C-alpha cells in the first residue's frame, strides 16, 4: 500500500490544474455562456450534453450523469487510481509525486490481472528493444539503416523505435526471468507457444520494432519491419488483436498528437503509422493513423471529441483514393468538416517527402487540401468517358446526390458550373435534376419525421420536473456538501430521518463517514473518495443544484418541512390502503380506527404550510 498524499498537496494539485485545460485535451469544448460544452467521452452521443464549469472547476454530463473535478476526470478517462491521477496532475505543475505500485488496492475501476500483466510485458519489451537499437552492437545495422532513411535521434526517441534480436527466445527468456506468466503474455502475440510443447519463442526476431501506444501512452502492440527481406518473409509483422489491442479502436500517435490537435483545431489522418512518422519529420505533429483497418465509427468518435476538422492524407494510388472516399463519406455523415490532401502519382507521404522535400509536403499537400466535394468529383470522374451518355448521366447523378445534402447556394452554383463545363450538359438541366432530387428527399424526410418526434417525447419524459420532495432532498444534500454544520442543524430538527430515497440516504451515510475523517473537507474532496458511480451522480446533481447560501438555515428548514410533509402523506396513503383491506376482511373496527388515524394525520398537514 502506498503512503497517503498530504491533503495540502492534493489541494495544491487540484487548485493549480484548470479543468477546462485538462478536459480540452480529451474533448473538443465550445464556450456557451459561462460554461463549456462538448461530446461526453464516457458515453456515445451526437448532441453535446457534457458541461465543464470553469468557475466551480467541475464537469457534469446531463446525459449519463458522469461528473466530478479535475482529479476524478483523469481517474475516469484514463482509469487511474486516485494516487496516480494526483501524481500525473502534479507533474503538469512541476510537482513530483511518486506513482503508486501496481499492487495498490486503490485502483479506480477493476482492471483484470491479465491486462496488467500484458501491459507490463509490453512496456518491458519496448524498453528492451529500444535499448538494443541505441546502445548495443547488435542494433548498429538497424540504427544505421534508420539514420540513412532520415530518422533522427529525436524521432527514434519520441516513438521509442527499437530492434529485436535474431535469437528465437531472447525476449521470452527475459520475461520468464522477471517472473511473468508466459501463458497470459502469449495471448497478445508477443511470444508464441511451440506446437505440442510447453515452450515459447519470440514472435519478433531480427526486426526494427515500432511500438503502438494507447491513448494513455502505454505500449499495447508492435509492428516489426525486417531489415533485409528474404523471399518467404513478410516485410512487416504486426501484433495480433488481443485484450489490450483492438485495431478498430486504436489511433496511432493519438497520445502524442492530442495537445497539437487541440491547439490547431485539426487532425491529419494517415493510412499507416510510418506515414505519421514521416509527416512528423516534416513538422506535421497533429497526425494519427489507423492500424491496418478502415476508419471505424469508434475512431470517428474519438476524433470528434477533439476536433470537428479532419484532413485525410492517404496514399495517392487507386486503393488509397478509394479508402479516402470511404473515410471522408463516413466523416461527413457525422457532420465533421472533411478535407482531403491528395498525393500525386500514386505516391505515399514518405515517397513524396523523399522526392520533393519536407517543405513541399507541408505547403503543397497538407496545407492545400481539397474540399470533400472537390475530392469526390476527382474520384467519381475516374474511368468515366463523358462521350458516353451513361457515364455522363451516372457522374451527374452521383455528384448531385451529394450536392442535394448541402445548404450553401454558393457551393451549389460553383460545382454545377464545373459539372456543366466537364460534361457539356447545360446548367439549367443540371439544376432541374437537382430540384427533383431535393423534392424526392424532402418527401422521404417528411415520411420519416414521426420517429424523431417519438424519440423527443421519450427524452422529455426522462427529463421530467422534480417533485417538491425530490427537490428538497437534493437541496438539503447540497447544503450538507458545502457546509458540514448543516448536518447538526438538520439533526436538531429531524433527528436522523432526513432523506426519503435510498440513494440520498446512502450518500448521507458516506458523507458522515467522510466528515469524520476530513472535518474541513469540501464536496470536491468527497467526490474524489466515492467509487460508486450512482452515488457520484447523486452528489454531482446535488452539488450543481441552485441553493441560497445567504439564507441556508431558512432553506434547510424549508427542505426538512417538505420531506416531513411527504412522509406524513405517505403514512396517510398507507393508513387508507390498510383501512380498505380491513373492510374487505369485514374488520370494521380496525377499518374505522385506521380511517380516524388518517384523518388526524391529514389535519397535521396544516402545520407544514407556511
C-alpha positions, 0 to 999 in steps of 0.5 A: 500500500502506498503512503497517503498524499498530504491533503495540502498537496492534493489541494495544491494539485487540484487548485493549480490544474484548470479543468477546462485545460485538462478536459480540452485535451480529451474533448473538443469544448465550445464556450456557451455562456459561462460554461463549456460544452462538448461530446461526453467521452464516457458515453456515445452521443451526437448532441453535446450534453457534457458541461465543464464549469470553469468557475466551480472547476467541475464537469457534469454530463446531463446525459449519463450523469458522469461528473466530478473535478479535475482529479476524478476526470483523469481517474475516469478517462484514463482509469487511474487510481486516485494516487496516480491521477494526483501524481500525473496532475502534479507533474503538469505543475512541476510537482513530483509525486511518486506513482503508486505500485501496481499492487495498490488496492486503490485502483479506480475501476477493476482492471483484470490481472491479465491486462496488467500483466500484458501491459507490463510485458509490453512496456518491458519489451519496448524498453528492451528493444529500444535499448538494443537499437541505441546502445548495443552492437547488435542494433548498429545495422538497424540504427544505421539503416534508420539514420540513412532513411532520415530518422533522427535521434529525436524521432527514434526517441519520441516513438521509442523505435527499437530492434529485436534480436535474431535469437528465437527466445531472447525476449521470452527468456527475459520475461520468464526471468522477471517472473511473468506468466508466459501463458497470459503474455502469449495471448497478445502475440508477443511470444508464441507457444511451440506446437505440442510443447510447453515452450515459447519463442519470440514472435519478433526476431531480427526486426526494427520494432515500432511500438503502438501506444494507447491513448494513455501512452502505454505500449499495447502492440508492435509492428516489426519491419525486417531489415533485409527481406528474404523471399518467404518473409513478410516485410512487416509483422504486426501484433495480433488483436488481443485484450489490450489491442483492438485495431478498430479502436486504436489511433496511432500517435493519438497520445502524442498528437492530442495537445497539437490537435487541440491547439490547431483545431485539426487532425491529419489522418494517415493510412499507416503509422510510418506515414505519421512518422514521416509527416512528423519529420516534416513538422506535421505533429497533429497526425494519427493513423489507423492500424491496418483497418478502415476508419471505424465509427469508434475512431470517428468518435474519438476524433470528434471529441477533439476536433470537428476538422479532419484532413485525410492524407492517404496514399495517392494510388487507386486503393488509397483514393478509394479508402479516402472516399470511404473515410471522408463519406463516413466523416461527413455523415457525422457532420465533421468538416472533411478535407482531403490532401491528395498525393500525386502519382500514386505516391505515399507521404514518405515517397513524396517527402523523399522526392520533393522535400519536407517543405513541399509536403507541408505547403503543397499537400497538407496545407492545400487540401481539397474540399470533400466535394472537390475530392469526390468529383476527382474520384467519381470522374475516374474511368468515366468517358463523358462521350458516353451518355451513361457515364455522363448521366451516372457522374451527374447523378452521383455528384448531385446526390451529394450536392442535394445534402448541402445548404450553401447556394454558393457551393451549389452554383460553383460545382454545377458550373464545373459539372456543366463545363466537364460534361457539356450538359447545360446548367439549367438541366443540371439544376432541374435534376437537382430540384427533383432530387431535393423534392424526392428527399424532402418527401422521404424526410417528411415520411420519416419525421414521426420517429424523431418526434417519438424519440423527443417525447421519450427524452422529455419524459426522462427529463421530467420536473422534480417533485417538491420532495425530490427537490428538497432532498437534493437541496438539503444534500447540497447544503450538507456538501458545502457546509458540514454544520448543516448536518447538526442543524438538520439533526436538531430538527429531524433527528436522523430521518432526513432523506426519503430515497435510498440513494440520498440516504446512502450518500448521507451515510458516506458523507458522515463517514467522510466528515469524520475523517476530513472535518474541513473537507469540501464536496470536491474532496468527497467526490474524489473518495466515492467509487460508486458511480450512482452515488457520484451522480447523486452528489454531482446533481446535488452539488450543481443544484441552485441553493441560497447560501445567504439564507441556508438555515431558512432553506434547510428548514424549508427542505426538512418541512417538505420531506416531513410533509411527504412522509406524513402523506405517505403514512396517510396513503398507507393508513387508507390502503390498510383501512380498505383491506380491513373492510374487505376482511369485514374488520370494521373496527380496525377499518374505522380506527385506521380511517380516524388515524388518517384523518388526524394525520391529514389535519397535521398537514396544516402545520407544514404550510407556511 
